[in-house]
Amino acid sequence: MTKRVFISADHGLALIYFLQSDVISTLIKGGTEVILFTAGSLKSKVNERFGQSGLIIEDLRLEAATKYAQEEHGAIQWWLNFFRRAGPSARMNLETVNNYVHWIETESKGMRKKIFPLVKAGVWLMRHSRIVRKILVNMQNQFTPDIYGDYFERYKPDLVIGSTPGWRLDRYLLREAAARGIQTAAIVQGWDNPSSHALPGAKVEWITCWSQPQKEELINGSDWQSNQINIGGIPAYDGYFEQRWLMPKKEYYRLHNLDPNKKLLGYACSFVTYSPNIQNIRALIDLVVSDRLAEPCQLLIRLHPNHFTNVPRWANEREQIRELVGEYSDVYLVEPVPLGEEFGYYSGEDMPEKTSMMAYSDVFLTVYSTMVVEASIHERPIVSVTINSETGWSGQYSLKLTEIGKWPTHSRFRASGAGLVVSDKDALCDAINTYLRKPSIDLDAQRAFIKQECTFTDGSSGRRTGEYFLSLIK
């Protein structure tokens, strides 16, 4: 009898993970039928691009899931989700989740603000008691809707795979599966996910992660057992290792009207949630138009997906950056391409653009973004630019960029020696000049960093991950 697997792809990056790697093709070749759930508005587009025998695309019903989260005892569900994220074990580096708690406390109002001392006491208790954490995880199961009952009856899956272990709205699909006694599994999609999202939001039996550091975070922070965790690498990066998306350099330069006689500085905006990036960009522009750099340079800026949301402060910075770009002849702009309304600008629609920007940057710059991992795959010199904003996000919770170096992923990058970290314009100038003169100076450290963080560097992670899921249903 044909085995069936449900996969939740509730985010644009999940589509890259599953569909632009060998995960799904490996499952299908193994005799499994895959039912992939994604945003309803994207069904036809996904089917047109990735459709194949053995793959069925269905609506994830995100609108219904969102409504349930908000209207079915929404306040209780909100608090359960807060404690789930705020309360991992103190055995793990808690810098990221401490910031999350501080953010919520700072922006709380009314009764929520008044009770926050009690809330923090509850967080402390969770961090020091495995039993309390287990109770919290189990309490979430009382909110198990019947959004997907018809799908379960129609397909009768043998395994349900979440693009997270219930950290997002996939929690409801996973909870329904667990309530029906169906095996559940999840992936770790993002580099910082285990250290920032903490405990599972549903009963999940198996999980596959990138690396040994992530496995340790899952065990130490979220009480996973070692035998529940597979290290499969990161399938979404197989295309980088295989140079599958790379455009020819001449074509890429023509696309952006870049000067082949000038060195390219590529800057990817990051950490936009907590800090403006405009101060980093102004410092880079000042250096590009000055005579302080070792060679003539041009600057290519990539906006962050958050710049295209309806949050005014992020949209305003987007317009500021556009205006700056228009003022200088050696400054250019890249805007990420949206996939669809529900997934916004987090998508795989411009992987050739993103890949080529990193590959052809003579120096790649960002703010501790996951792109430090991606750029290391392309063996480009990397500078993390952490110049503090003088204003932060006015009236909103903000962080100084110099204060985030101890976050788990950030500290691993710093410790690896795979790139440089700077916090003022003079240090930025020195770092760029160092790499312009000696572009391979940190190459050995980068290669070790990639092995540490990605595990498999031969483009095999998709196949390995697909084989792992097959092993769960054989």
Secondary structure, DSSP 4 states (H G I P E B T S, - for coil): --EEEEEE--SHHHHHHHHSSSHHHHHHHTTEEEEEEE-GGGHHHHHHHH--TTEEEEE--HHHHHHHHHHSSHHHHHHHHHHHHH---TTS--HHHHHHHHHHHHH--HHHHHTHHHHHHHHHHHHT-HHHHHHHHHHGGG----SSHHHHHHH--SEEEESSSSSSTHHHHHHHHHHTT-EEEEE--STTHHHHH-S-SS---EEEESSHHHHHHHHHHH---GGGEEE---GGGHHHHTT-SPPPHHHHHHHHT--TTSEEEEEE---TTTS-SHHHHHHHHHHHHSS-SSS-EEEEEE--GGGGSS-HHHHHHHHHHHHHHHH-TTEEEE-PPP-BTTTBT-SSTTHHHHHHHHHH-SEEEESS-THHHHHHHTT--EEEE-PPPSS-STTS----GGG-TTSHHHHHHHHHTSSEEE-SHHHHHHHHHHHHH-TTTTHHHHHHHHHHHHS--SS-HHHHHHHHHHHHH-
